[in-house]
Amino acid sequence: MPSIATVRFVLLCCLWYMSSALSSNTGKQILNQFRLPVTLTIVQFGFVAGYCVLFASPVIPYTKIRSPTRSILRSTFPMGIFQVGGHVFSSVAMSRIPVSTVHTIKALSPLFTVATYACLFGVSYSMKTYASLIPLTLGVMLACSFDVSGSNALGLLCAFGSALVFVSSNIFFKKIMPSHTSSARETSAHKLDKINLLFYSSGMAFLLMIPLWMYYDLAAIASLWSTSSSRPGSSHSLVFYFLMNGTTHFAQNILAFTILSSTSPVTYSIASLVKRVAVIIIAIIWFSQAVHPVQGLGIGLTFVGLWMYNAAKDDVQKGENKLRRVEATRDLLLPVSREEHRMMVSSRSSSPNIEPITFTYPSYSEKAPIPIHPVSLPPIDPSLTKLRVPPAPTFTYPSPPHSPPTTAQVFHPSNVQHRRGTISSSVDIQPHPQSQLLQADATKTISVL
C-alpha cells in the first residue's frame, strides 16, 4: 500500500496538470472571442497578485506580505521583465495557433539551453545529451509541419520567442542573480516565501505592463465596451473565462512551488515532463483538434526526446558545474580536488586570455612511507634566553648571646648554624621557586615563536 507522502504527491501532480491545462485552454477560449493577448496577460498578473494579497489577509492568514526593500525590488524587477516577455509571447502565440502546438514548441527549451551554454559559455556535453536533442527537434518540426502558413507564422515565432525568454530567465537567475559579493546572512534575510515571491514578481510584471497595455489594447477595449450591449451573453462568458483563467493560473504557480519544495529536482523534472504531455493531450481533446498522423508522430518523438534529455540530466548538471568552475578560475579561486583542478586547467587552456596555472599534489601510496621533512624554526631572540633572576633576599641571623653580631649573612637552609652544628635538609636540593616560574615563562615564549 502506498504511503501518505506518495498519495499526496500524486494528488498534487494531478491538480497541477489539471490547473495547467485549464489555464491554457481557458486562455485559448478567451482569445477566440477576445483577441487581445496583452489584456489577457495583464489580467493574469493582476489575478495572481490579488490572490497573493488574499492569502496574506486576515481572511486567509497563510502568510504576511513583507514590506518592500531595495534588495527585494532589485531581485524581482528582472523577474518581472522576463515574466512580461514570456507570457506576452505565449498569449500572442495561443491567439494564432493551437495550444498543443504552442506547448510542443515550448518543449524545445532543452535545445535552447544546451545551445546557449555551448555557444556563449563554451560548455561541452556528453553524446547522450546531444543524442536526446535529435528526436526532440525532429518531433517539434513534424508537429508544426501542418501549422506553417502565412497566418500562423507570427504565432510560431512568438511560441519560439516565449521558449527563448523563459530559457534566458533560467540562465540569468542561475548565473547573474546569485552574487558572490553578498553574504549568506544577507541572502537569507531577503529570502521570500512562495506567496511573497509570486506577489512581488506578478505585481512588478503588472506595473510594467500598464504602459504596454495602454498602447496596444486600451482603444480596442473602449470600442468593444461600447458595442457589448448588443451581445450580453458573450460578455458574461468572458467574465467567467477570465475568472477561471486567473484562478487556475494562480493555482498552477502555487502547486509548482509546492511540488518543487517537497521533492527532489530530478522528480520534479520528471513530473514537469509528464505535465507537458498531459497539457498537450488535454488540449487536443478539449478543442476536438484533428491530428494528422505526421503530427502525432512528431508529438510522440517530442515526448521521447524529452524523456531522453531527462535521463541525461546528470550530464547537463556536470556541464553547468564546469561553467561555474571556469568562473572560479577567472576569480582566481584555488581548486579543492584533483578533478576540479583538471577541469580548471582544461578550461584555462581552452581560453586564450587566461594563462594556465599548474598545481602540484603529493601522491601517497600505502606501501611507501610518508616522507617527513625537518622543520626549520625561526631563530630565537637571545634576549629571551638570558633571564635575569633577582637576588635572593638577605636576612640577619643573630649570633649567640655570648658574642655580639658582626656581619650580615645570606640566608640559605644549608648555611643556618645551630648551636651544635649545621642542619642538613632536603630543601637544599630544591631549586628556587621564582626561578621555576621564570623558566616556565621562557618555555612558553619559545614555543609560541
C-alpha positions as CSV (number, residue, x, y, z in Angstrom):
1,M,0.0,0.0,0.0
2,P,1.5,3.4,-0.9
3,S,2.5,5.8,1.8
4,I,0.7,9.0,2.6
5,A,3.5,11.1,1.1
6,T,3.2,9.2,-2.2
7,V,-0.5,9.7,-2.3
8,R,-0.1,13.3,-1.5
9,F,2.5,13.8,-4.3
10,V,0.3,12.0,-6.9
11,L,-2.7,14.2,-5.9
12,L,-0.6,17.4,-6.1
13,C,0.7,16.3,-9.6
14,C,-2.9,15.7,-10.8
15,L,-4.0,19.1,-9.6
16,W,-1.0,20.7,-11.2
17,Y,-1.7,19.0,-14.5
18,M,-5.4,20.0,-14.4
19,S,-4.7,23.6,-13.4
20,S,-2.1,24.0,-16.2
21,A,-4.4,22.5,-18.8
22,L,-7.4,24.7,-17.7
23,S,-5.2,27.8,-17.6
24,S,-4.1,27.2,-21.2
25,N,-7.4,26.1,-22.6
26,T,-9.5,28.9,-20.9
27,G,-6.9,31.3,-22.2
28,K,-7.4,30.0,-25.7
29,Q,-11.2,30.3,-25.2
30,I,-10.8,33.9,-24.3
31,L,-8.6,34.7,-27.2
32,N,-11.0,33.1,-29.6
33,Q,-13.7,35.6,-28.6
34,F,-11.5,38.5,-27.4
35,R,-8.2,38.6,-29.4
36,L,-6.3,40.9,-27.1
37,P,-3.4,38.9,-25.8
38,V,-1.8,41.8,-23.9
39,T,-5.0,42.3,-21.9
40,L,-5.2,38.6,-21.1
41,T,-1.6,38.7,-19.8
42,I,-2.1,41.7,-17.6
43,V,-5.3,40.3,-16.2
44,Q,-3.4,37.1,-15.3
45,F,-0.8,39.0,-13.4
46,G,-3.5,41.0,-11.7
47,F,-5.3,37.8,-10.5
48,V,-2.0,36.3,-9.2
49,A,-1.1,39.4,-7.2
50,G,-4.7,39.7,-5.9
51,Y,-4.8,36.1,-4.8
52,C,-1.5,36.6,-3.0
53,V,-2.9,39.5,-1.1
54,L,-6.0,37.4,-0.2
55,F,-3.8,34.6,1.2
56,A,-1.9,37.2,3.3
57,S,-5.1,38.9,4.6
58,P,-6.9,38.2,7.8
59,V,-9.4,36.1,5.9
60,I,-6.8,33.5,5.0
61,P,-3.8,34.2,7.2
62,Y,-1.4,31.9,5.4
63,T,1.5,34.3,5.5
64,K,2.3,38.0,5.6
65,I,3.3,40.3,2.8
66,R,6.7,41.7,3.6
67,S,7.5,45.4,3.3
68,P,9.3,46.2,0.0
69,T,13.0,46.8,0.4
70,R,15.7,47.8,-2.1
71,S,17.0,44.2,-2.2
72,I,13.6,42.7,-2.8
73,L,12.8,45.2,-5.6
74,R,16.2,44.8,-7.2
75,S,15.8,41.0,-7.3
76,T,12.1,40.9,-8.5
77,F,12.5,43.7,-11.2
78,P,14.3,41.5,-13.7
79,M,12.0,38.6,-12.8
80,G,9.0,40.9,-13.8
81,I,10.7,41.8,-17.1
82,F,11.1,38.1,-18.0
83,Q,7.6,37.3,-16.9
84,V,6.2,40.1,-19.2
85,G,8.2,38.9,-22.2
86,G,7.5,35.2,-21.8
87,H,3.7,35.5,-21.1
88,V,3.0,38.1,-23.8
89,F,4.7,36.0,-26.4
90,S,2.8,32.9,-25.2
91,S,-0.5,34.7,-25.3
92,V,0.1,36.0,-28.8
93,A,1.1,32.5,-29.9
94,M,-2.1,31.0,-28.5
95,S,-4.2,33.6,-30.2
96,R,-3.0,32.3,-33.6
97,I,-2.0,28.6,-33.4
98,P,-3.4,25.7,-31.4
99,V,-2.5,25.2,-27.7
100,S,-0.9,21.8,-28.4
101,T,1.4,23.4,-31.0
102,V,2.4,26.1,-28.6
103,H,3.4,23.6,-25.9
104,T,5.1,21.4,-28.3
105,I,7.3,24.3,-29.4
106,K,8.0,25.1,-25.7
107,A,9.3,21.6,-25.4
108,L,12.4,22.8,-27.3
109,S,13.6,24.5,-24.1
110,P,16.3,21.9,-23.6
111,L,17.7,22.5,-27.1
112,F,17.9,26.3,-26.4
113,T,19.5,25.7,-23.0
114,V,22.2,23.4,-24.4
115,A,22.8,25.6,-27.4
116,T,23.2,28.7,-25.2
117,Y,25.6,27.2,-22.8
118,A,27.6,25.6,-25.6
119,C,27.8,28.7,-27.8
120,L,28.1,31.5,-25.3
121,F,29.9,29.8,-22.4
122,G,31.9,27.0,-24.1
123,V,30.3,24.2,-22.1
124,S,30.6,20.7,-23.7
125,Y,28.1,17.9,-23.0
126,S,28.2,14.2,-23.5
127,M,26.9,12.4,-26.5
128,K,23.9,11.2,-24.6
129,T,22.7,14.8,-24.2
130,Y,23.3,15.6,-27.8
131,A,21.5,12.4,-28.9
132,S,18.4,13.3,-26.9
133,L,18.1,16.6,-28.9
134,I,17.7,14.8,-32.2
135,P,14.3,13.2,-31.7
136,L,13.2,16.3,-29.8
137,T,14.0,18.7,-32.6
138,L,12.6,16.3,-35.3
139,G,9.4,15.8,-33.3
140,V,8.7,19.5,-33.0
141,M,9.4,20.0,-36.7
142,L,6.9,17.3,-37.6
143,A,4.3,18.5,-35.1
144,C,4.4,22.0,-36.6
145,S,4.6,20.9,-40.2
146,F,0.8,21.4,-40.8
147,D,0.6,24.7,-38.9
148,V,3.2,26.5,-41.1
149,S,1.3,29.1,-43.1
150,G,1.2,32.8,-43.7
151,S,-1.4,33.4,-40.9
152,N,0.4,31.2,-38.4
153,A,3.9,32.4,-39.0
154,L,3.6,35.1,-36.3
155,G,2.2,32.6,-33.8
156,L,5.0,30.1,-34.4
157,L,7.6,32.9,-34.0
158,C,6.0,34.0,-30.8
159,A,6.0,30.5,-29.4
160,F,9.7,30.2,-30.1
161,G,10.2,33.6,-28.5
162,S,8.4,32.5,-25.4
163,A,10.6,29.5,-25.0
164,L,13.7,31.6,-25.5
165,V,12.6,34.1,-23.0
166,F,12.0,31.5,-20.3
167,V,15.3,29.8,-21.0
168,S,17.1,33.1,-20.8
169,S,15.3,33.7,-17.5
170,N,16.6,30.4,-16.1
171,I,20.2,31.1,-17.2
172,F,20.0,34.7,-15.9
173,F,18.9,33.7,-12.4
174,K,21.4,30.9,-12.2
175,K,24.4,32.9,-13.3
176,I,23.9,36.5,-12.6
177,M,21.5,36.9,-9.7
178,P,23.5,34.8,-7.1
179,S,26.1,37.5,-6.5
180,H,29.4,36.3,-4.9
181,T,29.7,39.5,-3.0
182,S,26.6,39.1,-0.9
183,S,27.0,37.3,2.3
184,A,24.9,34.3,3.3
185,R,23.3,36.3,6.1
186,E,22.1,39.0,3.7
187,T,20.8,36.3,1.3
188,S,18.8,34.6,4.0
189,A,17.5,37.9,5.3
190,H,15.9,38.7,2.0
191,K,14.7,35.3,1.0
192,L,11.0,35.3,0.1
193,D,8.4,32.5,0.6
194,K,6.3,31.4,-2.4
195,I,3.4,33.8,-1.7
196,N,5.7,36.9,-1.4
197,L,7.7,35.8,-4.4
198,L,4.6,35.4,-6.5
199,F,3.2,38.7,-5.2
200,Y,6.3,40.8,-6.0
201,S,7.1,39.2,-9.3
202,S,3.5,39.3,-10.6
203,G,2.9,42.8,-9.1
204,M,6.1,44.0,-10.8
205,A,5.0,42.5,-14.1
206,F,1.6,44.0,-13.7
207,L,3.1,47.5,-13.2
208,L,5.5,47.1,-16.1
209,M,2.6,46.0,-18.4
210,I,0.4,49.1,-17.8
211,P,2.1,51.3,-20.5
212,L,2.2,48.4,-23.0
213,W,-1.5,47.6,-22.3
214,M,-2.5,51.3,-22.8
215,Y,-0.6,51.5,-26.0
216,Y,-2.0,48.3,-27.6
217,D,-5.4,47.4,-26.2
218,L,-6.9,50.5,-24.5
219,A,-8.6,51.9,-27.6
220,A,-9.8,48.4,-28.7
221,I,-11.3,47.7,-25.3
222,A,-13.1,51.1,-25.4
223,S,-14.6,50.2,-28.7
224,L,-15.6,46.7,-27.5
225,W,-17.2,48.2,-24.4
226,S,-19.4,50.4,-26.4
227,T,-20.7,47.5,-28.5
228,S,-21.0,45.0,-25.7
229,S,-24.7,45.9,-25.0
230,S,-25.6,44.2,-28.3
231,R,-24.0,40.9,-27.2
232,P,-24.8,40.5,-23.5
233,G,-24.2,36.7,-23.5
234,S,-20.6,37.0,-24.7
235,S,-19.6,39.4,-22.0
236,H,-20.9,37.1,-19.3
237,S,-19.0,34.2,-20.7
238,L,-15.8,36.3,-21.0
239,V,-16.1,37.3,-17.3
240,F,-16.5,33.6,-16.4
241,Y,-13.5,32.6,-18.5
242,F,-11.3,35.4,-17.2
243,L,-12.2,34.4,-13.6
244,M,-11.4,30.8,-14.2
245,N,-8.2,31.6,-16.1
246,G,-6.9,33.8,-13.4
247,T,-7.7,31.3,-10.7
248,T,-6.2,28.4,-12.4
249,H,-3.1,30.4,-13.4
250,F,-2.5,31.2,-9.7
251,A,-3.2,27.6,-8.7
252,Q,-0.7,26.4,-11.3
253,N,2.1,28.6,-9.9
254,I,1.4,27.7,-6.2
255,L,1.2,23.9,-7.0
256,A,4.5,24.1,-8.9
257,F,6.2,25.8,-5.9
258,T,4.7,23.2,-3.5
259,I,5.8,20.2,-5.5
260,L,9.3,21.6,-6.1
261,S,9.7,22.3,-2.4
262,S,8.5,18.8,-1.3
263,T,10.5,16.6,-3.8
264,S,13.9,16.4,-5.4
265,P,14.8,18.3,-8.6
266,V,15.0,15.1,-10.6
267,T,11.5,14.0,-9.5
268,Y,10.2,17.5,-10.3
269,S,11.7,17.4,-13.8
270,I,10.0,14.1,-14.5
271,A,6.7,15.5,-13.2
272,S,7.1,18.5,-15.4
273,L,7.7,16.3,-18.4
274,V,4.5,14.4,-17.7
275,K,2.7,17.7,-17.2
276,R,3.6,18.9,-20.7
277,V,2.4,15.6,-22.2
278,A,-0.9,15.9,-20.2
279,V,-1.4,19.5,-21.3
280,I,-0.9,18.7,-25.0
281,I,-3.3,15.7,-24.9
282,I,-6.0,17.5,-22.9
283,A,-5.8,20.5,-25.3
284,I,-6.3,18.2,-28.3
285,I,-9.3,16.6,-26.6
286,W,-10.7,19.9,-25.3
287,F,-10.9,21.6,-28.8
288,S,-11.6,18.4,-30.7
289,Q,-8.5,19.1,-32.7
290,A,-7.9,16.9,-35.7
291,V,-4.4,15.5,-35.5
292,H,-2.7,14.3,-38.7
293,P,-0.6,11.1,-38.3
294,V,2.5,13.0,-39.1
295,Q,1.7,15.5,-36.3
296,G,1.0,12.5,-34.0
297,L,4.4,11.1,-34.9
298,G,6.1,14.4,-34.2
299,I,4.4,14.8,-30.8
300,G,5.5,11.2,-29.9
301,L,9.1,11.9,-30.9
302,T,9.0,15.1,-28.8
303,F,8.0,13.0,-25.8
304,V,10.8,10.5,-26.5
305,G,13.3,13.4,-26.8
306,L,12.2,14.9,-23.6
307,W,12.5,11.6,-21.8
308,M,16.0,11.0,-23.2
309,Y,17.0,14.5,-22.1
310,N,15.7,14.0,-18.7
311,A,17.7,10.8,-18.4
312,A,20.8,12.8,-19.4
313,K,20.1,15.5,-16.7
314,D,23.3,14.5,-14.8
315,D,25.5,15.3,-17.8
316,V,23.8,18.7,-18.1
317,Q,24.4,19.4,-14.5
318,K,28.0,18.4,-14.9
319,G,28.3,20.9,-17.8
320,E,26.8,23.7,-15.7
321,N,29.2,22.8,-12.8
322,K,32.1,23.0,-15.2
323,L,30.9,26.5,-16.2
324,R,30.9,27.5,-12.5
325,R,34.5,26.2,-12.2
326,V,35.5,28.3,-15.2
327,E,34.1,31.3,-13.5
328,A,36.0,30.3,-10.3
329,T,39.3,30.3,-12.2
330,R,38.6,33.8,-13.5
331,D,38.1,34.9,-10.0
332,L,41.5,33.3,-9.0
333,L,40.0,30.7,-6.7
334,L,42.0,27.6,-6.0
335,P,40.7,24.0,-6.7
336,V,39.8,21.8,-3.8
337,S,40.1,18.4,-5.6
338,R,42.1,16.8,-8.4
339,E,39.1,16.5,-10.6
340,E,38.3,20.2,-10.1
341,H,42.0,21.0,-10.8
342,R,41.8,19.1,-14.2
343,M,38.6,20.9,-15.1
344,M,40.1,24.3,-14.2
345,V,43.3,23.6,-16.1
346,S,41.4,22.4,-19.2
347,S,39.1,25.4,-19.1
348,R,42.0,27.8,-18.8
349,S,43.9,26.1,-21.6
350,S,40.8,26.5,-23.8
351,S,40.6,30.2,-23.1
352,P,43.2,32.3,-24.9
353,N,43.0,35.2,-22.4
354,I,43.9,33.1,-19.3
355,E,47.3,31.6,-18.7
356,P,47.2,28.1,-17.2
357,I,48.4,27.8,-13.6
358,T,49.7,24.4,-12.5
359,F,49.2,22.9,-9.1
360,T,51.2,20.0,-7.7
361,Y,49.6,17.5,-5.4
362,P,51.7,15.0,-3.4
363,S,51.0,11.4,-4.3
364,Y,51.0,8.9,-1.4
365,S,50.9,5.1,-1.6
366,E,50.1,2.6,1.0
367,K,53.5,0.8,0.9
368,A,55.8,3.8,0.6
369,P,56.4,5.6,3.8
370,I,55.3,9.2,4.1
371,P,58.4,11.4,3.9
372,I,59.0,13.6,6.9
373,H,60.9,16.8,6.3
374,P,62.7,18.6,9.0
375,V,61.0,21.8,10.1
376,S,63.2,24.8,10.4
377,L,62.2,27.2,13.2
378,P,63.0,30.9,13.2
379,P,66.0,32.0,15.3
380,I,65.2,32.6,18.9
381,D,65.8,36.0,20.3
382,P,68.9,35.8,22.6
383,S,67.3,38.2,25.0
384,L,64.7,35.6,25.8
385,T,67.3,33.1,27.0
386,K,69.1,35.5,29.2
387,L,66.7,35.6,32.1
388,R,67.7,37.8,34.9
389,V,66.9,36.2,38.3
390,P,66.7,38.8,41.1
391,P,69.0,38.2,44.0
392,A,67.7,36.3,47.0
393,P,66.6,38.3,49.9
394,T,69.0,38.7,52.8
395,F,68.3,38.2,56.4
396,T,70.4,38.8,59.5
397,Y,70.7,36.0,61.9
398,P,71.6,36.9,65.5
399,S,74.7,35.3,67.0
400,P,74.6,33.5,70.3
401,P,74.3,35.8,73.3
402,H,77.9,35.4,74.4
403,S,79.1,37.0,71.0
404,P,77.6,40.2,69.5
405,P,76.5,40.3,65.8
406,T,79.2,41.3,63.5
407,T,78.2,40.9,59.8
408,A,75.0,40.0,57.9
409,Q,74.9,36.6,56.4
410,V,73.0,35.4,53.4
411,F,70.1,33.2,54.3
412,H,70.1,29.6,53.0
413,P,69.0,26.4,54.6
414,S,72.5,25.0,54.4
415,N,74.0,28.0,56.0
416,V,71.8,28.1,59.0
417,Q,74.0,27.5,62.0
418,H,72.8,25.6,65.1
419,R,74.4,25.6,68.4
420,R,75.5,22.0,67.8
421,G,76.2,22.3,64.0
422,T,74.7,22.6,60.5
423,I,71.2,21.4,59.8
424,S,71.0,19.4,56.5
425,S,67.6,19.1,54.9
426,S,66.0,18.0,51.6
427,V,65.3,21.7,50.9
428,D,68.9,22.1,49.9
429,I,68.4,20.2,46.6
430,Q,65.2,22.1,45.5
431,P,65.6,25.0,43.0
432,H,64.3,28.4,43.9
433,P,60.5,28.8,43.2
434,Q,60.9,32.1,41.4
435,S,63.4,30.6,39.1
436,Q,60.9,27.8,38.2
437,L,58.3,30.4,37.2
438,L,60.7,32.3,35.0
439,Q,61.9,29.1,33.3
440,A,58.2,28.2,32.6
441,D,57.5,31.6,31.1
442,A,60.6,31.3,28.9
443,T,59.5,27.9,27.6
444,K,56.0,29.2,26.7
445,T,57.5,32.2,24.8
446,I,59.8,29.9,22.8
447,S,57.0,27.5,21.9
448,V,54.9,30.4,20.6
449,L,57.7,31.6,18.5
